[in-house]
Amino acid sequence: MSRVLLLTGLSCLVVVGAANSREESVSAQFQKMYAEYLEACMKDWDNATHMTKSQWRRTCERVAGERAKFRAEQGDQVKPKQQ
């Protein structure tokens, strides 16, 4: 009986470890994509826009976060648009 409990406990640890690894992977993907999207968005700002640079940054941060979250959650299912 104690072996069954031990094996069950170890199995649970493996499952939890795999889930944590997946979350870390998604988080790393999110951070990378967020930084890329934010940088690209900020390059589009200039003095002729109808927004201040700080307003533009806030908008870029929101949009970059939404895009990165979606892409990270979808994983390989969403392919970037080829130019």
N, C-alpha and C positions, 0 to 999 in steps of 0.2 A: 504494500500500500504506500509506503514512504517513497518508493521509487516512482510510482505513478504521480504522486504529488510533486516530486522533484522535477520530473520530466515536464509536467504541466506548467510548473513555474518557469522553467527554462524556456519553454515554447512561448509563453507570454512575453518574456523579456526579449526574445528574438523579434516577435511581432511589433512590440513597442519600439525597439531599436530601428527596425525598418521604417516605421511610420515617422520617427524623428528624423531619420536620414532623408526621407522624401521631403519633409517640411523644410529642412535646411537647404536642400537642393532648390526647391521652389523659391525660398528666400534669397538665395544667391542669384538665381536667374532674375528675380524681381529687381534686386539692387542694380545689377548690370544694365538691364533694359531701361530702368528708370533714369539712370545717369545718362545713357545715350539719348533717350527721348528728350530729357530736359536740356541737354547741351544743344541738340538740333533745334529745339524750339527757341531757345534764347538767341541763337544766331539769326533768327528771322526778325528780331526787334530792331527798329531804327527810330530816329527822332520824329519821323513823319507819321508814326502810328498814333491812333487815338487814345493810347494808354501810356501811362508812365512806365518806366522800366520795372519798378517794383510791382505794379499792377500786372504787367505782362508776366513777370516771374511767378506770381501767385497762380495765374491762369496756367502757365506752363507746368508748374508743380502738380496742379490738380489733374491736368490732362495726361501728363507723363505717368502719374500714379495709376490712373484708370487704365491706360494702355498696358503698362507693365504688369499690373495685376491680372488683367484678362489674359495676356500672352503667357504669363507664368503658370496660371491655372490650367490653360489649355495644353501646355507642353508642346509636343511635336505636332499636334493636330492643326495648329495655325502656322502657315508658312508666310514669311515676309513677302511683300509684293516685289517682284523682280522689275527692275527699271531698265 
